[in-house]
Amino acid sequence: MVIESPCILVCVIDQKTGFCFGCGRTSAEIADWITMTPERRASVIAELPGRLSGIERKPRRETRRARMARERGGAS
């Protein structure tokens, strides 16, 4: 079974809003994602554009995606 996820491998939580810089979910939503009902996941996904528009899109540390690109020798 495949579960849709908004994750883009930028797993850093904004300390001001509590939302992930990459996907807009809270750490609790990320942790509970696999056990959420499809309806609850759809509800969270519907809220993400509004959440993402309210956070500054600059993580405070190197993201996993940037680190993986750097380790492969590519640009981030």
C-alpha positions in Angstrom: 0.0 0.0 0.0 1.3 3.4 -1.0 0.5 6.4 1.3 0.7 9.8 -0.4 3.0 12.2 1.4 3.9 15.9 0.9 7.5 15.2 2.0 10.1 16.8 -0.2 13.1 15.7 2.0 13.5 19.2 3.5 13.0 17.9 7.1 13.6 21.0 9.2 11.0 22.5 11.5 10.6 26.3 11.6 10.9 27.3 15.3 8.5 30.2 14.9 5.6 28.4 13.4 6.3 24.7 14.2 5.8 23.8 10.5 8.3 21.9 8.4 10.1 24.2 5.9 9.7 21.6 3.2 6.2 20.2 3.5 4.4 22.4 6.0 3.4 19.7 8.5 4.0 19.8 12.2 6.4 17.3 13.8 3.4 15.5 15.3 1.7 15.2 11.9 4.9 13.9 10.4 5.2 11.3 13.2 1.5 10.3 12.9 1.3 10.4 9.1 1.3 6.6 8.5 -1.4 6.0 11.1 -3.7 8.9 10.1 -6.9 8.1 8.2 -6.9 9.0 4.6 -9.5 11.7 5.4 -7.2 13.3 8.0 -4.2 13.2 5.7 -6.3 14.9 3.0 -7.4 17.5 5.5 -3.8 18.2 6.5 -2.7 18.4 2.8 -5.4 20.9 2.1 -4.0 23.2 4.9 -0.3 23.0 3.6 -0.3 25.8 1.0 -1.5 28.3 3.6 1.0 27.1 6.2 3.9 27.3 3.7 3.0 30.8 2.7 3.4 31.9 6.3 7.0 30.7 6.9 10.3 31.9 5.8 11.7 29.3 3.5 15.3 29.2 4.8 16.1 26.3 7.1 18.7 27.0 9.8 20.8 23.9 9.0 21.7 21.9 5.9 18.8 19.9 4.7 18.9 16.2 4.0 18.3 16.9 0.3 21.2 19.4 0.2 23.5 17.1 2.1 22.7 14.2 -0.2 23.4 16.4 -3.3 26.7 17.6 -1.8 27.8 14.0 -1.0 27.0 13.0 -4.6 29.0 16.0 -5.8 26.0 17.8 -7.3 24.6 21.2 -6.6 21.8 21.8 -4.1 
